[in-house]
């Protein structure tokens, strides 16, 4: 296959921590270009057991892995990752480069690429997507664009907005101009939320229509029925009664065409049922097998594919509803009350380890000298007493009907954490809520909770993708509007161009997150896994849980 050389200036390559083991930005070769199916094309239908319902199929309105799994097959991003790594390579852009300021990005697009509706992928289409996001109207729609707000700061008319403009220099050259430098780029161009969709299809099916009715959101025909990208698979429908999403092979895909004719993502929310269906042969692959099942499945001849632990599980603390949680001592007491080492031993997968920061130790900005909160129930009780919070009662929200890479069994993890808190004298009211259409909206949009469990798998190798995403701006999830010094410190660190200065700035941010702010408590880093039938070939596990399935084939 033809290789395409990526170009990026030293400024951004250094800022994207090129030397780290998970992957690198900068010079790389595209492993995806070509389009030759080869002699190993197998045909047939590949059935993958997903762990939860997607929200919809419009990339910009999503931020969770169960939605991104089908979206990633339907669409492409300008920049993507070399399979099995976090190394940046070309996607819809054959190459990219930035000016010395880091504010002007020029993308040379692949020629001859078409959307699934037959319209061309060109610079005007790329700019139409960026303009759409920036000019999105309506509080309901904007509230669902979590990635966009985290990365681009805001929308048209907002002084914090990072986006300036996008111009089609010629049909194959898109020039994106930002108002200021941000360390997230070029890695953020690979975010699935920023996949490029057909402007014609978005217009035809009213993609920008998002309505809110109470706590629920409704999306457009584009998002639910006609998602249209350039990816290796074409959307074939979502049968909600059977829980099956059908994706058909795109015969006109610009890269390596899918080896199977069809892929079905079958939603099976219970981990044990996923395992049973794998053994029964009704699915060929499952995500997030329980830690205790991995050895048994491998012994039975199934392929267990481990991913690196490029993630974090945390206990979030919402300071809005209970005034006691505004007291730093109370938040410290919660941290001391949690026996995280025991949780890792009893509920964590092999290779899991206690987290004392909100990013893995492979990411620049990780500080080796942060304040640690070793398990100390007496210290927790003392701090609660000093803060006048003895007898504290907290509403603890946790998700149901889902498994996540960092959270394989939410119910079991909740039970352990709740017992720890109660042993320190904190009364816990458990509030189970379904993942999409319940838990995520209650926590991230409406802030109904006092405590919650949530986490993150890194999208690219940069500290801003972890601590910046969580704590870079005020969020309902944490009720942390008053923590402006935290927002300012993270913003300054992310805007630091010099690599050494950026490293030092984020190290200090991580020290202060533990010793001064503590908006949440890091729990663990846990390596997730996939398990497949013996006849599944070519599935490449991603450290970002960002698998693409065009490489999968089925042997007889």
Rosetta blueprint (number, residue, H / E / L):
1 X L
2 X L
3 X L
4 X L
5 X E
6 X L
7 X L
8 X L
9 X L
10 X H
11 X H
12 X H
13 X H
14 X H
15 X H
16 X L
17 X L
18 X L
19 X L
20 X L
21 X L
22 X L
23 X L
24 X L
25 X L
26 X L
27 X L
28 X L
29 X E
30 X L
31 X L
32 X L
33 X E
34 X L
35 X L
36 X L
37 X L
38 X L
39 X L
40 X L
41 X L
42 X L
43 X L
44 X L
45 X E
46 X E
47 X E
48 X E
49 X E
50 X E
51 X L
52 X L
53 X L
54 X L
55 X L
56 X L
57 X L
58 X L
59 X H
60 X H
61 X H
62 X L
63 X L
64 X L
65 X H
66 X H
67 X H
68 X H
69 X H
70 X H
71 X H
72 X H
73 X H
74 X H
75 X L
76 X E
77 X L
78 X L
79 X E
80 X E
81 X E
82 X L
83 X L
84 X L
85 X L
86 X L
87 X L
88 X E
89 X E
90 X E
91 X L
92 X L
93 X E
94 X E
95 X E
96 X E
97 X E
98 X E
99 X L
100 X L
101 X L
102 X L
103 X L
104 X E
105 X E
106 X E
107 X E
108 X E
109 X E
110 X L
111 X L
112 X L
113 X L
114 X E
115 X L
116 X L
117 X L
118 X L
119 X L
120 X E
121 X L
122 X L
123 X H
124 X H
125 X H
126 X H
127 X H
128 X H
129 X H
130 X H
131 X H
132 X H
133 X H
134 X H
135 X L
136 X L
137 X L
138 X L
139 X H
140 X H
141 X H
142 X H
143 X H
144 X L
145 X L
146 X H
147 X H
148 X H
149 X H
150 X H
151 X H
152 X H
153 X L
154 X L
155 X L
156 X L
157 X L
158 X L
159 X L
160 X L
161 X L
162 X L
163 X E
164 X E
165 X E
166 X E
167 X E
168 X E
169 X E
170 X E
171 X L
172 X L
173 X E
174 X E
175 X E
176 X E
177 X E
178 X E
179 X L
180 X L
181 X L
182 X L
183 X L
184 X L
185 X L
186 X L
187 X H
188 X H
189 X H
190 X H
191 X L
192 X H
193 X H
194 X H
195 X L
196 X E
197 X L
198 X L
199 X H
200 X H
201 X H
202 X H
203 X H
204 X H
205 X L
206 X L
207 X L
208 X L
209 X L
210 X L
211 X E
212 X E
213 X E
214 X L
215 X L
216 X E
217 X E
218 X E
219 X L
220 X L
221 X H
222 X H
223 X H
224 X H
225 X L
226 X L
227 X L
228 X L
229 X L
230 X L
231 X L
232 X L
233 X E
234 X E
235 X E
236 X E
237 X E
238 X E
239 X E
240 X L
241 X L
242 X L
243 X L
244 X E
245 X E
246 X E
247 X E
248 X E
249 X E
250 X L
251 X L
252 X L
253 X L
254 X L
255 X E
256 X L
257 X L
258 X L
259 X L
260 X L
261 X L
262 X E
263 X E
264 X E
265 X E
266 X E
267 X E
268 X L
269 X L
270 X L
271 X H
272 X H
273 X H
274 X H
275 X H
276 X H
277 X H
278 X H
279 X H
280 X H
281 X L
282 X L
283 X L
284 X L
285 X E
286 X E
287 X E
288 X L
289 X L
290 X L
291 X H
292 X H
293 X H
294 X H
295 X H
296 X H
297 X H
298 X H
299 X H
300 X L
301 X L
302 X L
303 X E
304 X E
305 X E
306 X E
307 X L
308 X L
309 X L
310 X L
311 X E
312 X E
313 X E
314 X E
315 X E
316 X E
317 X E
318 X L
319 X L
320 X L
321 X L
322 X L
323 X H
324 X H
325 X H
326 X H
327 X L
328 X H
329 X H
330 X H
331 X H
332 X H
333 X H
334 X H
335 X H
336 X H
337 X H
338 X L
339 X L
340 X H
341 X H
342 X H
343 X H
344 X H
345 X H
346 X H
347 X H
348 X L
349 X L
350 X L
351 X L
352 X L
353 X E
354 X E
355 X L
356 X L
357 X L
358 X L
359 X L
360 X L
361 X L
362 X L
363 X L
364 X L
365 X L
366 X L
367 X L
368 X L
369 X L
370 X L
371 X L
372 X L
373 X L
374 X L
375 X L
376 X L
377 X H
378 X H
379 X H
380 X H
381 X H
382 X H
383 X H
384 X H
385 X H
386 X H
387 X L
388 X L
389 X L
390 X L
391 X L
392 X L
393 X E
394 X E
395 X E
396 X E
397 X E
398 X E
399 X E
400 X E
401 X L
402 X L
403 X L
404 X E
405 X L
406 X L
407 X E
408 X L
409 X L
410 X H
411 X H
412 X H
413 X H
414 X H
415 X H
416 X H
417 X H
418 X H
419 X H
420 X H
421 X H
422 X H
423 X H
424 X L
425 X L
426 X L
427 X E
428 X E
429 X E
430 X E
431 X E
432 X E
433 X E
434 X E
435 X H
436 X H
437 X H
438 X H
439 X H
440 X H
441 X H
442 X H
443 X H
444 X H
445 X H
446 X L
447 X L
448 X L
449 X L
450 X L
451 X E
452 X E
453 X E
454 X E
455 X E
456 X E
457 X E
458 X L
459 X L
460 X L
461 X L
462 X L
463 X H
464 X H
465 X H
466 X L
467 X H
468 X H
469 X H
470 X H
471 X H
472 X L
473 X L
474 X L
475 X L
476 X L
477 X L
478 X L
479 X L
480 X L
481 X L
482 X L
483 X L
484 X H
485 X H
486 X H
487 X H
488 X H
489 X H
490 X H
491 X H
492 X H
493 X H
494 X H
495 X L
496 X L
497 X L
498 X L
499 X H
500 X H
501 X H
502 X H
503 X H
504 X H
505 X H
506 X H
507 X H
508 X H
509 X H
510 X H
511 X H
512 X H
513 X H
514 X H
515 X H
516 X H
517 X H
518 X L
519 X L
520 X E
521 X E
522 X E
523 X E
524 X E
525 X E
526 X L
527 X L
528 X L
529 X E
530 X E
531 X E
532 X E
533 X L
534 X L
535 X L
536 X E
537 X E
538 X L
539 X L
540 X L
541 X L
542 X L
543 X L
544 X L
545 X L
546 X L
547 X L
548 X L
549 X L
550 X L
551 X L
552 X L
553 X E
554 X E
555 X L
556 X L
